[in-house]
Amino acid sequence: MEPYLLQNGELKELVFKIPGWEINPKLIQREFNFANFIEAFSFMTKVALICEKYNHHPNWENVYSKVIIRLNTHDLGGITNMDQTLALEINKIFDN
């Protein structure tokens, strides 16, 4: 999949396509909360495998039971179709 920057209309639609994510001009982010560190780390492991599949990796942080994920495509300077795809996949993992 070749990454391309999302245009204004596509960025506005992200609110509906990837619920729970905060849409900023240059990145999208979401905070995930879990019962404990093991659940948070398990989630991160699942996300890591998806990231490798797409060869697209997040900026993220973990403090005990909280995981914050930020997505953008540095090479293109903004939010791309790859970020949208990864956010969709992450939502599927979290919602299961």
PyMOL CGO cylinders between C-alpha atoms (Angstrom):
from pymol import cmd
from pymol.cgo import CYLINDER

trace = [
    CYLINDER, 0.00, 0.00, 0.00, 1.47, 3.31, -1.09, 0.3, 1, 1, 1, 1, 1, 1,
    CYLINDER, 1.47, 3.31, -1.09, 0.93, 6.06, 1.51, 0.3, 1, 1, 1, 1, 1, 1,
    CYLINDER, 0.93, 6.06, 1.51, -0.65, 9.37, 0.50, 0.3, 1, 1, 1, 1, 1, 1,
    CYLINDER, -0.65, 9.37, 0.50, -1.67, 12.41, 2.53, 0.3, 1, 1, 1, 1, 1, 1,
    CYLINDER, -1.67, 12.41, 2.53, -5.36, 12.64, 3.33, 0.3, 1, 1, 1, 1, 1, 1,
    CYLINDER, -5.36, 12.64, 3.33, -7.06, 15.74, 1.99, 0.3, 1, 1, 1, 1, 1, 1,
    CYLINDER, -7.06, 15.74, 1.99, -9.34, 18.06, 4.03, 0.3, 1, 1, 1, 1, 1, 1,
    CYLINDER, -9.34, 18.06, 4.03, -12.56, 16.19, 3.23, 0.3, 1, 1, 1, 1, 1, 1,
    CYLINDER, -12.56, 16.19, 3.23, -10.97, 12.85, 4.07, 0.3, 1, 1, 1, 1, 1, 1,
    CYLINDER, -10.97, 12.85, 4.07, -9.63, 14.25, 7.35, 0.3, 1, 1, 1, 1, 1, 1,
    CYLINDER, -9.63, 14.25, 7.35, -13.10, 15.45, 8.33, 0.3, 1, 1, 1, 1, 1, 1,
    CYLINDER, -13.10, 15.45, 8.33, -14.52, 11.96, 7.67, 0.3, 1, 1, 1, 1, 1, 1,
    CYLINDER, -14.52, 11.96, 7.67, -11.97, 10.37, 10.02, 0.3, 1, 1, 1, 1, 1, 1,
    CYLINDER, -11.97, 10.37, 10.02, -14.12, 11.29, 13.03, 0.3, 1, 1, 1, 1, 1, 1,
    CYLINDER, -14.12, 11.29, 13.03, -16.71, 8.81, 11.76, 0.3, 1, 1, 1, 1, 1, 1,
    CYLINDER, -16.71, 8.81, 11.76, -14.33, 6.22, 10.32, 0.3, 1, 1, 1, 1, 1, 1,
    CYLINDER, -14.33, 6.22, 10.32, -12.10, 5.84, 13.38, 0.3, 1, 1, 1, 1, 1, 1,
    CYLINDER, -12.10, 5.84, 13.38, -14.23, 6.51, 16.46, 0.3, 1, 1, 1, 1, 1, 1,
    CYLINDER, -14.23, 6.51, 16.46, -12.40, 7.38, 19.63, 0.3, 1, 1, 1, 1, 1, 1,
    CYLINDER, -12.40, 7.38, 19.63, -9.44, 9.01, 17.89, 0.3, 1, 1, 1, 1, 1, 1,
    CYLINDER, -9.44, 9.01, 17.89, -8.62, 12.68, 18.29, 0.3, 1, 1, 1, 1, 1, 1,
    CYLINDER, -8.62, 12.68, 18.29, -7.93, 14.28, 14.92, 0.3, 1, 1, 1, 1, 1, 1,
    CYLINDER, -7.93, 14.28, 14.92, -5.26, 16.99, 14.90, 0.3, 1, 1, 1, 1, 1, 1,
    CYLINDER, -5.26, 16.99, 14.90, -3.88, 18.78, 11.82, 0.3, 1, 1, 1, 1, 1, 1,
    CYLINDER, -3.88, 18.78, 11.82, -0.68, 16.70, 11.76, 0.3, 1, 1, 1, 1, 1, 1,
    CYLINDER, -0.68, 16.70, 11.76, -1.56, 13.52, 13.70, 0.3, 1, 1, 1, 1, 1, 1,
    CYLINDER, -1.56, 13.52, 13.70, -4.27, 11.33, 15.13, 0.3, 1, 1, 1, 1, 1, 1,
    CYLINDER, -4.27, 11.33, 15.13, -4.15, 9.99, 18.66, 0.3, 1, 1, 1, 1, 1, 1,
    CYLINDER, -4.15, 9.99, 18.66, -6.09, 7.89, 21.09, 0.3, 1, 1, 1, 1, 1, 1,
    CYLINDER, -6.09, 7.89, 21.09, -5.77, 6.93, 24.74, 0.3, 1, 1, 1, 1, 1, 1,
    CYLINDER, -5.77, 6.93, 24.74, -6.57, 3.35, 25.71, 0.3, 1, 1, 1, 1, 1, 1,
    CYLINDER, -6.57, 3.35, 25.71, -7.19, 2.36, 29.33, 0.3, 1, 1, 1, 1, 1, 1,
    CYLINDER, -7.19, 2.36, 29.33, -6.99, -1.14, 30.76, 0.3, 1, 1, 1, 1, 1, 1,
    CYLINDER, -6.99, -1.14, 30.76, -7.47, -2.83, 34.12, 0.3, 1, 1, 1, 1, 1, 1,
    CYLINDER, -7.47, -2.83, 34.12, -3.74, -3.40, 34.65, 0.3, 1, 1, 1, 1, 1, 1,
    CYLINDER, -3.74, -3.40, 34.65, -0.29, -3.40, 33.09, 0.3, 1, 1, 1, 1, 1, 1,
    CYLINDER, -0.29, -3.40, 33.09, -0.55, -6.95, 31.72, 0.3, 1, 1, 1, 1, 1, 1,
    CYLINDER, -0.55, -6.95, 31.72, -3.68, -6.09, 29.72, 0.3, 1, 1, 1, 1, 1, 1,
    CYLINDER, -3.68, -6.09, 29.72, -2.06, -2.90, 28.42, 0.3, 1, 1, 1, 1, 1, 1,
    CYLINDER, -2.06, -2.90, 28.42, 1.12, -4.72, 27.42, 0.3, 1, 1, 1, 1, 1, 1,
    CYLINDER, 1.12, -4.72, 27.42, -0.86, -7.52, 25.76, 0.3, 1, 1, 1, 1, 1, 1,
    CYLINDER, -0.86, -7.52, 25.76, -2.70, -4.91, 23.70, 0.3, 1, 1, 1, 1, 1, 1,
    CYLINDER, -2.70, -4.91, 23.70, 0.61, -3.28, 22.72, 0.3, 1, 1, 1, 1, 1, 1,
    CYLINDER, 0.61, -3.28, 22.72, 1.98, -6.64, 21.61, 0.3, 1, 1, 1, 1, 1, 1,
    CYLINDER, 1.98, -6.64, 21.61, -1.03, -7.23, 19.35, 0.3, 1, 1, 1, 1, 1, 1,
    CYLINDER, -1.03, -7.23, 19.35, -0.69, -3.71, 17.94, 0.3, 1, 1, 1, 1, 1, 1,
    CYLINDER, -0.69, -3.71, 17.94, 3.04, -4.24, 17.33, 0.3, 1, 1, 1, 1, 1, 1,
    CYLINDER, 3.04, -4.24, 17.33, 2.29, -7.27, 15.14, 0.3, 1, 1, 1, 1, 1, 1,
    CYLINDER, 2.29, -7.27, 15.14, -0.17, -5.27, 13.04, 0.3, 1, 1, 1, 1, 1, 1,
    CYLINDER, -0.17, -5.27, 13.04, 2.36, -2.44, 12.72, 0.3, 1, 1, 1, 1, 1, 1,
    CYLINDER, 2.36, -2.44, 12.72, 4.95, -4.87, 11.39, 0.3, 1, 1, 1, 1, 1, 1,
    CYLINDER, 4.95, -4.87, 11.39, 2.42, -6.24, 8.90, 0.3, 1, 1, 1, 1, 1, 1,
    CYLINDER, 2.42, -6.24, 8.90, 1.99, -2.74, 7.43, 0.3, 1, 1, 1, 1, 1, 1,
    CYLINDER, 1.99, -2.74, 7.43, 5.57, -1.62, 8.12, 0.3, 1, 1, 1, 1, 1, 1,
    CYLINDER, 5.57, -1.62, 8.12, 4.05, 1.48, 9.72, 0.3, 1, 1, 1, 1, 1, 1,
    CYLINDER, 4.05, 1.48, 9.72, 4.88, 2.22, 13.33, 0.3, 1, 1, 1, 1, 1, 1,
    CYLINDER, 4.88, 2.22, 13.33, 3.27, 4.49, 15.94, 0.3, 1, 1, 1, 1, 1, 1,
    CYLINDER, 3.27, 4.49, 15.94, 4.60, 6.91, 18.47, 0.3, 1, 1, 1, 1, 1, 1,
    CYLINDER, 4.60, 6.91, 18.47, 3.27, 5.51, 21.70, 0.3, 1, 1, 1, 1, 1, 1,
    CYLINDER, 3.27, 5.51, 21.70, 3.68, 5.53, 25.42, 0.3, 1, 1, 1, 1, 1, 1,
    CYLINDER, 3.68, 5.53, 25.42, 2.61, 3.24, 28.21, 0.3, 1, 1, 1, 1, 1, 1,
    CYLINDER, 2.61, 3.24, 28.21, 2.20, 4.09, 31.87, 0.3, 1, 1, 1, 1, 1, 1,
    CYLINDER, 2.20, 4.09, 31.87, 0.90, 1.15, 33.88, 0.3, 1, 1, 1, 1, 1, 1,
    CYLINDER, 0.90, 1.15, 33.88, -2.62, 0.55, 32.49, 0.3, 1, 1, 1, 1, 1, 1,
    CYLINDER, -2.62, 0.55, 32.49, -2.74, 3.41, 29.99, 0.3, 1, 1, 1, 1, 1, 1,
    CYLINDER, -2.74, 3.41, 29.99, -1.50, 3.36, 26.38, 0.3, 1, 1, 1, 1, 1, 1,
    CYLINDER, -1.50, 3.36, 26.38, -1.44, 6.50, 24.23, 0.3, 1, 1, 1, 1, 1, 1,
    CYLINDER, -1.44, 6.50, 24.23, -0.94, 6.01, 20.50, 0.3, 1, 1, 1, 1, 1, 1,
    CYLINDER, -0.94, 6.01, 20.50, -0.10, 8.80, 18.07, 0.3, 1, 1, 1, 1, 1, 1,
    CYLINDER, -0.10, 8.80, 18.07, -0.11, 8.18, 14.33, 0.3, 1, 1, 1, 1, 1, 1,
    CYLINDER, -0.11, 8.18, 14.33, 1.23, 10.22, 11.46, 0.3, 1, 1, 1, 1, 1, 1,
    CYLINDER, 1.23, 10.22, 11.46, 3.52, 9.65, 8.52, 0.3, 1, 1, 1, 1, 1, 1,
    CYLINDER, 3.52, 9.65, 8.52, 6.72, 11.60, 9.14, 0.3, 1, 1, 1, 1, 1, 1,
    CYLINDER, 6.72, 11.60, 9.14, 8.02, 11.15, 5.59, 0.3, 1, 1, 1, 1, 1, 1,
    CYLINDER, 8.02, 11.15, 5.59, 4.94, 12.87, 4.14, 0.3, 1, 1, 1, 1, 1, 1,
    CYLINDER, 4.94, 12.87, 4.14, 4.44, 15.37, 6.98, 0.3, 1, 1, 1, 1, 1, 1,
    CYLINDER, 4.44, 15.37, 6.98, 0.91, 14.52, 8.04, 0.3, 1, 1, 1, 1, 1, 1,
    CYLINDER, 0.91, 14.52, 8.04, -1.92, 12.03, 8.27, 0.3, 1, 1, 1, 1, 1, 1,
    CYLINDER, -1.92, 12.03, 8.27, -2.06, 9.41, 5.53, 0.3, 1, 1, 1, 1, 1, 1,
    CYLINDER, -2.06, 9.41, 5.53, -4.16, 6.49, 4.41, 0.3, 1, 1, 1, 1, 1, 1,
    CYLINDER, -4.16, 6.49, 4.41, -1.67, 4.27, 6.31, 0.3, 1, 1, 1, 1, 1, 1,
    CYLINDER, -1.67, 4.27, 6.31, -2.47, 6.07, 9.58, 0.3, 1, 1, 1, 1, 1, 1,
    CYLINDER, -2.47, 6.07, 9.58, -6.19, 5.61, 8.94, 0.3, 1, 1, 1, 1, 1, 1,
    CYLINDER, -6.19, 5.61, 8.94, -5.72, 1.91, 8.18, 0.3, 1, 1, 1, 1, 1, 1,
    CYLINDER, -5.72, 1.91, 8.18, -3.62, 1.35, 11.28, 0.3, 1, 1, 1, 1, 1, 1,
    CYLINDER, -3.62, 1.35, 11.28, -6.15, 3.21, 13.46, 0.3, 1, 1, 1, 1, 1, 1,
    CYLINDER, -6.15, 3.21, 13.46, -8.94, 1.00, 12.09, 0.3, 1, 1, 1, 1, 1, 1,
    CYLINDER, -8.94, 1.00, 12.09, -6.93, -2.14, 12.86, 0.3, 1, 1, 1, 1, 1, 1,
    CYLINDER, -6.93, -2.14, 12.86, -6.10, -0.89, 16.36, 0.3, 1, 1, 1, 1, 1, 1,
    CYLINDER, -6.10, -0.89, 16.36, -9.78, -0.18, 17.04, 0.3, 1, 1, 1, 1, 1, 1,
    CYLINDER, -9.78, -0.18, 17.04, -10.62, -3.77, 16.01, 0.3, 1, 1, 1, 1, 1, 1,
    CYLINDER, -10.62, -3.77, 16.01, -8.07, -5.13, 18.48, 0.3, 1, 1, 1, 1, 1, 1,
    CYLINDER, -8.07, -5.13, 18.48, -9.32, -2.90, 21.28, 0.3, 1, 1, 1, 1, 1, 1,
    CYLINDER, -9.32, -2.90, 21.28, -13.00, -3.61, 20.64, 0.3, 1, 1, 1, 1, 1, 1,
    CYLINDER, -13.00, -3.61, 20.64, -12.54, -7.41, 20.74, 0.3, 1, 1, 1, 1, 1, 1,
]
cmd.load_cgo(trace, "trace")
